[in-house]
Amino acid sequence: MSELRTDTITASDGTSPVTLTKQSAAKAWNNTSSDGTVINDSFNIASLTDIGTGQHQHNVTNSFSNATYVPTFSVDNNQYQQWTSDLTTTSWRTSNYSGSSFSDMGMRTVAHGDLA
């Protein structure tokens, strides 16, 4: 049986990341504080903009190739309505609504698509 151990895998040019073939990996994700205003942990997220109660803009470090990528998210309380909107190549917005008002909640977001 063969065993492969490595710390880094790069493309043949020695610097580029390896291209995934027939696979997909999350291109951006984040986890926020319980009020949704502070990023606890993330990948390819430059910043989080608090637009208003229950509404946030997730700004990516590396742009998507177009605005047809797929961001999804969940919040701490499943009784809320939640949606993504306003996709651009550099950001998307999330909204949490309780049926009578917008509410801040902890969020977990992930986006799949191609980077520019």
Backbone as XML, in Angstrom:
<?xml version="1.0"?>
<chain id="A" units="angstrom">
  <residue number="1" name="MET">
    <atom name="N" x="0.841" y="-1.172" z="0.000"/>
    <atom name="CA" x="0.000" y="0.000" z="0.000"/>
    <atom name="C" x="0.890" y="1.239" z="0.000"/>
  </residue>
  <residue number="2" name="SER">
    <atom name="N" x="0.520" y="2.232" z="-0.809"/>
    <atom name="CA" x="1.285" y="3.476" z="-0.898"/>
    <atom name="C" x="0.758" y="4.487" z="0.098"/>
  </residue>
  <residue number="3" name="GLU">
    <atom name="N" x="1.646" y="5.355" z="0.536"/>
    <atom name="CA" x="1.263" y="6.429" z="1.447"/>
    <atom name="C" x="1.875" y="7.721" z="0.949"/>
  </residue>
  <residue number="4" name="LEU">
    <atom name="N" x="1.079" y="8.765" z="0.923"/>
    <atom name="CA" x="1.534" y="10.075" z="0.484"/>
    <atom name="C" x="1.398" y="11.030" z="1.656"/>
  </residue>
  <residue number="5" name="ARG">
    <atom name="N" x="2.494" y="11.672" z="2.044"/>
    <atom name="CA" x="2.467" y="12.668" z="3.111"/>
    <atom name="C" x="3.012" y="13.972" z="2.558"/>
  </residue>
  <residue number="6" name="THR">
    <atom name="N" x="2.276" y="15.054" z="2.799"/>
    <atom name="CA" x="2.720" y="16.353" z="2.302"/>
    <atom name="C" x="2.103" y="17.462" z="3.131"/>
  </residue>
  <residue number="7" name="ASP">
    <atom name="N" x="2.749" y="18.607" z="3.140"/>
    <atom name="CA" x="2.202" y="19.771" z="3.813"/>
    <atom name="C" x="1.572" y="20.732" z="2.817"/>
  </residue>
  <residue number="8" name="THR">
    <atom name="N" x="2.070" y="20.731" z="1.583"/>
    <atom name="CA" x="1.578" y="21.651" z="0.566"/>
    <atom name="C" x="1.528" y="20.960" z="-0.785"/>
  </residue>
  <residue number="9" name="ILE">
    <atom name="N" x="0.437" y="21.191" z="-1.509"/>
    <atom name="CA" x="0.334" y="20.715" z="-2.882"/>
    <atom name="C" x="0.121" y="21.937" z="-3.752"/>
  </residue>
  <residue number="10" name="THR">
    <atom name="N" x="0.961" y="22.099" z="-4.767"/>
    <atom name="CA" x="0.822" y="23.219" z="-5.695"/>
    <atom name="C" x="0.779" y="22.690" z="-7.123"/>
  </residue>
  <residue number="11" name="ALA">
    <atom name="N" x="0.379" y="23.554" z="-8.030"/>
    <atom name="CA" x="0.356" y="23.193" z="-9.448"/>
    <atom name="C" x="1.781" y="23.038" z="-9.954"/>
  </residue>
  <residue number="12" name="SER">
    <atom name="N" x="1.922" y="22.569" z="-11.173"/>
    <atom name="CA" x="3.248" y="22.277" z="-11.718"/>
    <atom name="C" x="4.144" y="23.507" z="-11.818"/>
  </residue>
  <residue number="13" name="ASP">
    <atom name="N" x="3.560" y="24.728" z="-11.815"/>
    <atom name="CA" x="4.406" y="25.925" z="-11.849"/>
    <atom name="C" x="5.046" y="26.213" z="-10.489"/>
  </residue>
  <residue number="14" name="GLY">
    <atom name="N" x="4.632" y="25.474" z="-9.460"/>
    <atom name="CA" x="5.244" y="25.600" z="-8.140"/>
    <atom name="C" x="4.634" y="26.661" z="-7.247"/>
  </residue>
  <residue number="15" name="THR">
    <atom name="N" x="3.708" y="27.463" z="-7.764"/>
    <atom name="CA" x="3.131" y="28.528" z="-6.942"/>
    <atom name="C" x="1.607" y="28.535" z="-6.919"/>
  </residue>
  <residue number="16" name="SER">
    <atom name="N" x="0.970" y="28.102" z="-7.979"/>
    <atom name="CA" x="-0.492" y="28.154" z="-8.068"/>
    <atom name="C" x="-1.129" y="27.020" z="-7.280"/>
  </residue>
  <residue number="17" name="PRO">
    <atom name="N" x="-2.360" y="27.236" z="-6.798"/>
    <atom name="CA" x="-3.059" y="26.123" z="-6.147"/>
    <atom name="C" x="-3.448" y="25.068" z="-7.166"/>
  </residue>
  <residue number="18" name="VAL">
    <atom name="N" x="-3.616" y="23.869" z="-6.724"/>
    <atom name="CA" x="-4.021" y="22.775" z="-7.591"/>
    <atom name="C" x="-5.477" y="22.975" z="-8.010"/>
  </residue>
  <residue number="19" name="THR">
    <atom name="N" x="-5.782" y="22.737" z="-9.281"/>
    <atom name="CA" x="-7.137" y="22.862" z="-9.798"/>
    <atom name="C" x="-7.925" y="21.609" z="-9.446"/>
  </residue>
  <residue number="20" name="LEU">
    <atom name="N" x="-9.113" y="21.802" z="-8.873"/>
    <atom name="CA" x="-9.985" y="20.668" z="-8.583"/>
    <atom name="C" x="-10.685" y="20.259" z="-9.873"/>
  </residue>
  <residue number="21" name="THR">
    <atom name="N" x="-10.720" y="18.990" z="-10.158"/>
    <atom name="CA" x="-11.371" y="18.475" z="-11.344"/>
    <atom name="C" x="-12.603" y="17.685" z="-10.929"/>
  </residue>
  <residue number="22" name="LYS">
    <atom name="N" x="-13.750" y="18.059" z="-11.505"/>
    <atom name="CA" x="-15.021" y="17.399" z="-11.205"/>
    <atom name="C" x="-15.347" y="17.435" z="-9.712"/>
  </residue>
  <residue number="23" name="GLN">
    <atom name="N" x="-14.905" y="18.486" z="-9.044"/>
    <atom name="CA" x="-15.179" y="18.678" z="-7.635"/>
    <atom name="C" x="-15.481" y="20.157" z="-7.409"/>
  </residue>
  <residue number="24" name="SER">
    <atom name="N" x="-16.003" y="20.456" z="-6.262"/>
    <atom name="CA" x="-16.214" y="21.846" z="-5.894"/>
    <atom name="C" x="-15.916" y="22.008" z="-4.414"/>
  </residue>
  <residue number="25" name="ALA">
    <atom name="N" x="-15.328" y="23.102" z="-4.076"/>
    <atom name="CA" x="-15.060" y="23.433" z="-2.683"/>
    <atom name="C" x="-15.654" y="24.800" z="-2.407"/>
  </residue>
  <residue number="26" name="ALA">
    <atom name="N" x="-15.983" y="25.056" z="-1.161"/>
    <atom name="CA" x="-16.493" y="26.375" z="-0.793"/>
    <atom name="C" x="-15.446" y="27.419" z="-1.138"/>
  </residue>
  <residue number="27" name="LYS">
    <atom name="N" x="-15.868" y="28.501" z="-1.761"/>
    <atom name="CA" x="-14.945" y="29.572" z="-2.139"/>
    <atom name="C" x="-14.931" y="30.688" z="-1.101"/>
  </residue>
  <residue number="28" name="ALA">
    <atom name="N" x="-15.918" y="30.692" z="-0.207"/>
    <atom name="CA" x="-15.958" y="31.666" z="0.884"/>
    <atom name="C" x="-16.891" y="31.133" z="1.965"/>
  </residue>
  <residue number="29" name="TRP">
    <atom name="N" x="-16.575" y="31.426" z="3.221"/>
    <atom name="CA" x="-17.475" y="31.085" z="4.320"/>
    <atom name="C" x="-17.142" y="31.955" z="5.523"/>
  </residue>
  <residue number="30" name="ASN">
    <atom name="N" x="-18.113" y="32.091" z="6.421"/>
    <atom name="CA" x="-17.848" y="32.760" z="7.693"/>
    <atom name="C" x="-18.808" y="32.298" z="8.771"/>
  </residue>
  <residue number="31" name="ASN">
    <atom name="N" x="-18.407" y="32.556" z="9.993"/>
    <atom name="CA" x="-19.182" y="32.250" z="11.184"/>
    <atom name="C" x="-19.146" y="33.519" z="12.025"/>
  </residue>
  <residue number="32" name="THR">
    <atom name="N" x="-20.315" y="34.009" z="12.447"/>
    <atom name="CA" x="-20.341" y="35.282" z="13.162"/>
    <atom name="C" x="-20.716" y="35.122" z="14.629"/>
  </residue>
  <residue number="33" name="SER">
    <atom name="N" x="-20.542" y="36.210" z="15.353"/>
    <atom name="CA" x="-20.935" y="36.266" z="16.761"/>
    <atom name="C" x="-22.450" y="36.121" z="16.889"/>
  </residue>
  <residue number="34" name="SER">
    <atom name="N" x="-22.934" y="35.968" z="18.099"/>
    <atom name="CA" x="-24.361" y="35.713" z="18.316"/>
    <atom name="C" x="-25.260" y="36.837" z="17.830"/>
  </residue>
  <residue number="35" name="ASP">
    <atom name="N" x="-24.735" y="38.065" z="17.703"/>
    <atom name="CA" x="-25.552" y="39.151" z="17.164"/>
    <atom name="C" x="-25.281" y="39.401" z="15.683"/>
  </residue>
  <residue number="36" name="GLY">
    <atom name="N" x="-24.421" y="38.584" z="15.069"/>
    <atom name="CA" x="-24.152" y="38.669" z="13.641"/>
    <atom name="C" x="-23.286" y="39.828" z="13.205"/>
  </residue>
  <residue number="37" name="THR">
    <atom name="N" x="-22.622" y="40.511" z="14.136"/>
    <atom name="CA" x="-21.859" y="41.702" z="13.763"/>
    <atom name="C" x="-20.345" y="41.505" z="13.750"/>
  </residue>
  <residue number="38" name="VAL">
    <atom name="N" x="-19.847" y="40.410" z="14.304"/>
    <atom name="CA" x="-18.401" y="40.165" z="14.370"/>
    <atom name="C" x="-18.095" y="38.813" z="13.738"/>
  </residue>
  <residue number="39" name="ILE">
    <atom name="N" x="-17.071" y="38.751" z="12.903"/>
    <atom name="CA" x="-16.661" y="37.493" z="12.283"/>
    <atom name="C" x="-15.824" y="36.697" z="13.282"/>
  </residue>
  <residue number="40" name="ASN">
    <atom name="N" x="-16.288" y="35.509" z="13.638"/>
    <atom name="CA" x="-15.524" y="34.626" z="14.527"/>
    <atom name="C" x="-14.429" y="33.894" z="13.761"/>
  </residue>
  <residue number="41" name="ASP">
    <atom name="N" x="-14.765" y="33.432" z="12.561"/>
    <atom name="CA" x="-13.833" y="32.677" z="11.731"/>
    <atom name="C" x="-14.321" y="32.790" z="10.294"/>
  </residue>
  <residue number="42" name="SER">
    <atom name="N" x="-13.381" y="32.705" z="9.337"/>
    <atom name="CA" x="-13.813" y="32.870" z="7.950"/>
    <atom name="C" x="-12.751" y="32.380" z="6.980"/>
  </residue>
  <residue number="43" name="PHE">
    <atom name="N" x="-13.159" y="32.255" z="5.724"/>
    <atom name="CA" x="-12.268" y="31.979" z="4.601"/>
    <atom name="C" x="-12.720" y="32.852" z="3.440"/>
  </residue>
  <residue number="44" name="ASN">
    <atom name="N" x="-11.813" y="33.630" z="2.874"/>
    <atom name="CA" x="-12.068" y="34.529" z="1.743"/>
    <atom name="C" x="-13.132" y="35.582" z="2.050"/>
  </residue>
  <residue number="45" name="ILE">
    <atom name="N" x="-13.266" y="35.966" z="3.307"/>
    <atom name="CA" x="-14.158" y="37.056" z="3.688"/>
    <atom name="C" x="-13.288" y="38.210" z="4.171"/>
  </residue>
  <residue number="46" name="ALA">
    <atom name="N" x="-13.373" y="39.350" z="3.484"/>
    <atom name="CA" x="-12.574" y="40.520" z="3.851"/>
    <atom name="C" x="-13.192" y="41.267" z="5.018"/>
  </residue>
  <residue number="47" name="SER">
    <atom name="N" x="-14.528" y="41.399" z="5.004"/>
    <atom name="CA" x="-15.204" y="42.140" z="6.067"/>
    <atom name="C" x="-16.696" y="41.840" z="6.043"/>
  </residue>
  <residue number="48" name="LEU">
    <atom name="N" x="-17.344" y="42.262" z="7.112"/>
    <atom name="CA" x="-18.779" y="42.121" z="7.266"/>
    <atom name="C" x="-19.328" y="43.518" z="7.552"/>
  </residue>
  <residue number="49" name="THR">
    <atom name="N" x="-20.278" y="43.976" z="6.749"/>
    <atom name="CA" x="-20.853" y="45.307" z="6.938"/>
    <atom name="C" x="-22.244" y="45.164" z="7.543"/>
  </residue>
  <residue number="50" name="ASP">
    <atom name="N" x="-22.469" y="45.826" z="8.678"/>
    <atom name="CA" x="-23.776" y="45.837" z="9.325"/>
    <atom name="C" x="-24.616" y="46.911" z="8.647"/>
  </residue>
  <residue number="51" name="ILE">
    <atom name="N" x="-25.581" y="46.500" z="7.827"/>
    <atom name="CA" x="-26.398" y="47.431" z="7.057"/>
    <atom name="C" x="-27.559" y="47.959" z="7.889"/>
  </residue>
  <residue number="52" name="GLY">
    <atom name="N" x="-28.003" y="47.157" z="8.811"/>
    <atom name="CA" x="-29.120" y="47.510" z="9.685"/>
    <atom name="C" x="-29.480" y="46.272" z="10.480"/>
  </residue>
  <residue number="53" name="THR">
    <atom name="N" x="-30.405" y="46.385" z="11.383"/>
    <atom name="CA" x="-30.798" y="45.243" z="12.202"/>
    <atom name="C" x="-31.152" y="44.059" z="11.319"/>
  </residue>
  <residue number="54" name="GLY">
    <atom name="N" x="-30.473" y="42.937" z="11.529"/>
    <atom name="CA" x="-30.758" y="41.713" z="10.783"/>
    <atom name="C" x="-30.310" y="41.706" z="9.341"/>
  </residue>
  <residue number="55" name="GLN">
    <atom name="N" x="-29.563" y="42.719" z="8.905"/>
    <atom name="CA" x="-29.121" y="42.790" z="7.521"/>
    <atom name="C" x="-27.622" y="43.057" z="7.470"/>
  </residue>
  <residue number="56" name="HIS">
    <atom name="N" x="-26.914" y="42.190" z="6.737"/>
    <atom name="CA" x="-25.453" y="42.273" z="6.673"/>
    <atom name="C" x="-24.962" y="42.075" z="5.251"/>
  </residue>
  <residue number="57" name="GLN">
    <atom name="N" x="-23.843" y="42.706" z="4.950"/>
    <atom name="CA" x="-23.188" y="42.501" z="3.660"/>
    <atom name="C" x="-21.877" y="41.773" z="3.920"/>
  </residue>
  <residue number="58" name="HIS">
    <atom name="N" x="-21.668" y="40.674" z="3.192"/>
    <atom name="CA" x="-20.471" y="39.852" z="3.309"/>
    <atom name="C" x="-19.560" y="40.211" z="2.137"/>
  </residue>
  <residue number="59" name="ASN">
    <atom name="N" x="-18.397" y="40.774" z="2.422"/>
    <atom name="CA" x="-17.464" y="41.249" z="1.398"/>
    <atom name="C" x="-16.312" y="40.267" z="1.261"/>
  </residue>
  <residue number="60" name="VAL">
    <atom name="N" x="-16.077" y="39.780" z="0.039"/>
    <atom name="CA" x="-15.051" y="38.763" z="-0.175"/>
    <atom name="C" x="-13.685" y="39.386" z="-0.466"/>
  </residue>
  <residue number="61" name="THR">
    <atom name="N" x="-12.643" y="38.645" z="-0.148"/>
    <atom name="CA" x="-11.266" y="39.063" z="-0.414"/>
    <atom name="C" x="-10.946" y="38.883" z="-1.887"/>
  </residue>
  <residue number="62" name="ASN">
    <atom name="N" x="-11.261" y="37.711" z="-2.443"/>
    <atom name="CA" x="-11.036" y="37.390" z="-3.856"/>
    <atom name="C" x="-12.385" y="37.316" z="-4.559"/>
  </residue>
  <residue number="63" name="SER">
    <atom name="N" x="-12.552" y="38.094" z="-5.604"/>
    <atom name="CA" x="-13.828" y="38.218" z="-6.310"/>
    <atom name="C" x="-14.264" y="36.912" z="-6.982"/>
  </residue>
  <residue number="64" name="PHE">
    <atom name="N" x="-15.570" y="36.757" z="-7.095"/>
    <atom name="CA" x="-16.135" y="35.679" z="-7.891"/>
    <atom name="C" x="-16.063" y="36.087" z="-9.365"/>
  </residue>
  <residue number="65" name="SER">
    <atom name="N" x="-16.095" y="35.118" z="-10.275"/>
    <atom name="CA" x="-15.976" y="35.421" z="-11.699"/>
    <atom name="C" x="-17.240" y="36.074" z="-12.254"/>
  </residue>
  <residue number="66" name="ASN">
    <atom name="N" x="-18.386" y="35.854" z="-11.591"/>
    <atom name="CA" x="-19.638" y="36.486" z="-11.983"/>
    <atom name="C" x="-20.569" y="36.471" z="-10.772"/>
  </residue>
  <residue number="67" name="ALA">
    <atom name="N" x="-21.747" y="37.026" z="-10.914"/>
    <atom name="CA" x="-22.680" y="37.118" z="-9.786"/>
    <atom name="C" x="-23.709" y="35.992" z="-9.793"/>
  </residue>
  <residue number="68" name="THR">
    <atom name="N" x="-23.321" y="34.813" z="-10.331"/>
    <atom name="CA" x="-24.236" y="33.669" z="-10.330"/>
    <atom name="C" x="-23.777" y="32.567" z="-9.381"/>
  </residue>
  <residue number="69" name="TYR">
    <atom name="N" x="-22.869" y="32.893" z="-8.470"/>
    <atom name="CA" x="-22.451" y="31.930" z="-7.447"/>
    <atom name="C" x="-23.608" y="31.710" z="-6.469"/>
  </residue>
  <residue number="70" name="VAL">
    <atom name="N" x="-23.451" y="30.762" z="-5.556"/>
    <atom name="CA" x="-24.553" y="30.400" z="-4.670"/>
    <atom name="C" x="-24.156" y="30.595" z="-3.204"/>
  </residue>
  <residue number="71" name="PRO">
    <atom name="N" x="-24.605" y="31.691" z="-2.584"/>
    <atom name="CA" x="-24.396" y="31.851" z="-1.149"/>
    <atom name="C" x="-25.590" y="31.291" z="-0.374"/>
  </residue>
  <residue number="72" name="THR">
    <atom name="N" x="-25.339" y="30.604" z="0.696"/>
    <atom name="CA" x="-26.403" y="30.113" z="1.572"/>
    <atom name="C" x="-25.996" y="30.396" z="3.006"/>
  </residue>
  <residue number="73" name="PHE">
    <atom name="N" x="-26.963" y="30.404" z="3.903"/>
    <atom name="CA" x="-26.621" y="30.621" z="5.299"/>
    <atom name="C" x="-27.700" y="30.087" z="6.221"/>
  </residue>
  <residue number="74" name="SER">
    <atom name="N" x="-27.319" y="29.936" z="7.468"/>
    <atom name="CA" x="-28.266" y="29.548" z="8.507"/>
    <atom name="C" x="-28.041" y="30.478" z="9.695"/>
  </residue>
  <residue number="75" name="VAL">
    <atom name="N" x="-29.058" y="30.599" z="10.527"/>
    <atom name="CA" x="-28.969" y="31.445" z="11.713"/>
    <atom name="C" x="-29.184" y="30.601" z="12.958"/>
  </residue>
  <residue number="76" name="ASP">
    <atom name="N" x="-28.947" y="31.208" z="14.114"/>
    <atom name="CA" x="-29.043" y="30.487" z="15.384"/>
    <atom name="C" x="-30.463" y="30.061" z="15.746"/>
  </residue>
  <residue number="77" name="ASN">
    <atom name="N" x="-31.474" y="30.734" z="15.202"/>
    <atom name="CA" x="-32.855" y="30.436" z="15.549"/>
    <atom name="C" x="-33.610" y="30.076" z="14.276"/>
  </residue>
  <residue number="78" name="ASN">
    <atom name="N" x="-34.099" y="28.851" z="14.167"/>
    <atom name="CA" x="-34.731" y="28.402" z="12.931"/>
    <atom name="C" x="-36.163" y="28.911" z="12.746"/>
  </residue>
  <residue number="79" name="GLN">
    <atom name="N" x="-36.648" y="29.760" z="13.625"/>
    <atom name="CA" x="-37.983" y="30.316" z="13.454"/>
    <atom name="C" x="-37.983" y="31.551" z="12.570"/>
  </residue>
  <residue number="80" name="TYR">
    <atom name="N" x="-36.817" y="31.969" z="12.140"/>
    <atom name="CA" x="-36.701" y="33.189" z="11.355"/>
    <atom name="C" x="-36.711" y="32.905" z="9.860"/>
  </residue>
  <residue number="81" name="GLN">
    <atom name="N" x="-37.227" y="33.849" z="9.079"/>
    <atom name="CA" x="-37.088" y="33.802" z="7.626"/>
    <atom name="C" x="-35.704" y="34.347" z="7.317"/>
  </residue>
  <residue number="82" name="GLN">
    <atom name="N" x="-35.043" y="33.761" z="6.360"/>
    <atom name="CA" x="-33.697" y="34.215" z="6.016"/>
    <atom name="C" x="-33.490" y="34.104" z="4.521"/>
  </residue>
  <residue number="83" name="TRP">
    <atom name="N" x="-32.735" y="35.057" z="3.959"/>
    <atom name="CA" x="-32.488" y="35.020" z="2.527"/>
    <atom name="C" x="-31.213" y="35.776" z="2.194"/>
  </residue>
  <residue number="84" name="THR">
    <atom name="N" x="-30.692" y="35.471" z="0.992"/>
    <atom name="CA" x="-29.550" y="36.200" z="0.453"/>
    <atom name="C" x="-30.045" y="37.056" z="-0.700"/>
  </residue>
  <residue number="85" name="SER">
    <atom name="N" x="-29.336" y="38.159" z="-0.957"/>
    <atom name="CA" x="-29.745" y="39.059" z="-2.031"/>
    <atom name="C" x="-28.565" y="39.913" z="-2.462"/>
  </residue>
  <residue number="86" name="ASP">
    <atom name="N" x="-28.790" y="40.728" z="-3.480"/>
    <atom name="CA" x="-27.827" y="41.738" z="-3.936"/>
    <atom name="C" x="-26.449" y="41.154" z="-4.219"/>
  </residue>
  <residue number="87" name="LEU">
    <atom name="N" x="-26.410" y="40.033" z="-4.938"/>
    <atom name="CA" x="-25.135" y="39.421" z="-5.283"/>
    <atom name="C" x="-24.364" y="40.266" z="-6.283"/>
  </residue>
  <residue number="88" name="THR">
    <atom name="N" x="-23.103" y="40.527" z="-5.977"/>
    <atom name="CA" x="-22.162" y="41.112" z="-6.924"/>
    <atom name="C" x="-20.953" y="40.187" z="-6.939"/>
  </residue>
  <residue number="89" name="THR">
    <atom name="N" x="-19.959" y="40.473" z="-7.720"/>
    <atom name="CA" x="-18.770" y="39.614" z="-7.733"/>
    <atom name="C" x="-17.956" y="39.772" z="-6.463"/>
  </residue>
  <residue number="90" name="THR">
    <atom name="N" x="-18.224" y="40.796" z="-5.670"/>
    <atom name="CA" x="-17.424" y="41.050" z="-4.469"/>
    <atom name="C" x="-18.199" y="40.984" z="-3.158"/>
  </residue>
  <residue number="91" name="SER">
    <atom name="N" x="-19.521" y="40.773" z="-3.210"/>
    <atom name="CA" x="-20.282" y="40.724" z="-1.958"/>
    <atom name="C" x="-21.674" y="40.144" z="-2.173"/>
  </residue>
  <residue number="92" name="TRP">
    <atom name="N" x="-22.312" y="39.789" z="-1.051"/>
    <atom name="CA" x="-23.719" y="39.420" z="-1.039"/>
    <atom name="C" x="-24.304" y="39.880" z="0.287"/>
  </residue>
  <residue number="93" name="ARG">
    <atom name="N" x="-25.618" y="39.991" z="0.327"/>
    <atom name="CA" x="-26.294" y="40.419" z="1.549"/>
    <atom name="C" x="-27.120" y="39.284" z="2.126"/>
  </residue>
  <residue number="94" name="THR">
    <atom name="N" x="-27.229" y="39.274" z="3.440"/>
    <atom name="CA" x="-28.095" y="38.334" z="4.136"/>
    <atom name="C" x="-29.095" y="39.120" z="4.968"/>
  </residue>
  <residue number="95" name="SER">
    <atom name="N" x="-30.300" y="38.561" z="5.107"/>
    <atom name="CA" x="-31.354" y="39.196" z="5.903"/>
    <atom name="C" x="-32.022" y="38.145" z="6.776"/>
  </residue>
  <residue number="96" name="ASN">
    <atom name="N" x="-32.300" y="38.515" z="8.031"/>
    <atom name="CA" x="-33.016" y="37.664" z="8.986"/>
    <atom name="C" x="-34.274" y="38.403" z="9.413"/>
  </residue>
  <residue number="97" name="TYR">
    <atom name="N" x="-35.428" y="37.770" z="9.230"/>
    <atom name="CA" x="-36.698" y="38.425" z="9.525"/>
    <atom name="C" x="-37.565" y="37.489" z="10.349"/>
  </residue>
  <residue number="98" name="SER">
    <atom name="N" x="-38.176" y="37.999" z="11.411"/>
    <atom name="CA" x="-38.960" y="37.162" z="12.321"/>
    <atom name="C" x="-40.437" y="37.083" z="11.960"/>
  </residue>
  <residue number="99" name="GLY">
    <atom name="N" x="-40.858" y="37.800" z="10.927"/>
    <atom name="CA" x="-42.263" y="37.852" z="10.565"/>
    <atom name="C" x="-42.871" y="39.192" z="10.935"/>
  </residue>
  <residue number="100" name="SER">
    <atom name="N" x="-42.240" y="39.867" z="11.878"/>
    <atom name="CA" x="-42.716" y="41.198" z="12.248"/>
    <atom name="C" x="-41.591" y="42.231" z="12.239"/>
  </residue>
  <residue number="101" name="SER">
    <atom name="N" x="-40.343" y="41.786" z="12.292"/>
    <atom name="CA" x="-39.214" y="42.726" z="12.276"/>
    <atom name="C" x="-37.923" y="41.979" z="11.928"/>
  </residue>
  <residue number="102" name="PHE">
    <atom name="N" x="-36.921" y="42.726" z="11.507"/>
    <atom name="CA" x="-35.601" y="42.160" z="11.269"/>
    <atom name="C" x="-34.920" y="41.935" z="12.612"/>
  </residue>
  <residue number="103" name="SER">
    <atom name="N" x="-34.105" y="40.873" z="12.716"/>
    <atom name="CA" x="-33.430" y="40.549" z="13.973"/>
    <atom name="C" x="-31.989" y="40.136" z="13.723"/>
  </residue>
  <residue number="104" name="ASP">
    <atom name="N" x="-31.084" y="40.625" z="14.569"/>
    <atom name="CA" x="-29.690" y="40.193" z="14.510"/>
    <atom name="C" x="-29.562" y="38.807" z="15.112"/>
  </residue>
  <residue number="105" name="MET">
    <atom name="N" x="-28.835" y="37.947" z="14.436"/>
    <atom name="CA" x="-28.619" y="36.567" z="14.879"/>
    <atom name="C" x="-27.225" y="36.140" z="14.476"/>
  </residue>
  <residue number="106" name="GLY">
    <atom name="N" x="-26.659" y="35.170" z="15.171"/>
    <atom name="CA" x="-25.418" y="34.557" z="14.731"/>
    <atom name="C" x="-25.675" y="33.851" z="13.409"/>
  </residue>
  <residue number="107" name="MET">
    <atom name="N" x="-24.685" y="33.895" z="12.506"/>
    <atom name="CA" x="-24.869" y="33.305" z="11.177"/>
    <atom name="C" x="-23.688" y="32.409" z="10.807"/>
  </residue>
  <residue number="108" name="ARG">
    <atom name="N" x="-23.978" y="31.449" z="9.948"/>
    <atom name="CA" x="-22.973" y="30.647" z="9.289"/>
    <atom name="C" x="-23.291" y="30.725" z="7.809"/>
  </residue>
  <residue number="109" name="THR">
    <atom name="N" x="-22.358" y="31.259" z="7.009"/>
    <atom name="CA" x="-22.583" y="31.416" z="5.574"/>
    <atom name="C" x="-21.533" y="30.652" z="4.789"/>
  </residue>
  <residue number="110" name="VAL">
    <atom name="N" x="-21.897" y="30.258" z="3.583"/>
    <atom name="CA" x="-20.957" y="29.594" z="2.677"/>
    <atom name="C" x="-21.362" y="29.959" z="1.257"/>
  </residue>
  <residue number="111" name="ALA">
    <atom name="N" x="-20.355" y="30.109" z="0.376"/>
    <atom name="CA" x="-20.645" y="30.431" z="-1.020"/>
    <atom name="C" x="-19.854" y="29.493" z="-1.940"/>
  </residue>
  <residue number="112" name="HIS">
    <atom name="N" x="-20.547" y="28.975" z="-2.936"/>
    <atom name="CA" x="-19.952" y="28.103" z="-3.942"/>
    <atom name="C" x="-20.053" y="28.777" z="-5.295"/>
  </residue>
  <residue number="113" name="GLY">
    <atom name="N" x="-18.991" y="28.716" z="-6.068"/>
    <atom name="CA" x="-18.953" y="29.293" z="-7.401"/>
    <atom name="C" x="-17.511" y="29.365" z="-7.871"/>
  </residue>
  <residue number="114" name="ASP">
    <atom name="N" x="-17.275" y="30.030" z="-8.984"/>
    <atom name="CA" x="-15.933" y="30.162" z="-9.525"/>
    <atom name="C" x="-15.361" y="31.522" z="-9.173"/>
  </residue>
  <residue number="115" name="LEU">
    <atom name="N" x="-14.111" y="31.544" z="-8.755"/>
    <atom name="CA" x="-13.438" y="32.806" z="-8.492"/>
    <atom name="C" x="-12.887" y="33.396" z="-9.762"/>
  </residue>
  <residue number="116" name="ALA">
    <atom name="N" x="-12.745" y="34.723" z="-9.792"/>
    <atom name="CA" x="-12.217" y="35.420" z="-10.977"/>
    <atom name="C" x="-10.770" y="35.045" z="-11.201"/>
  </residue>
</chain>
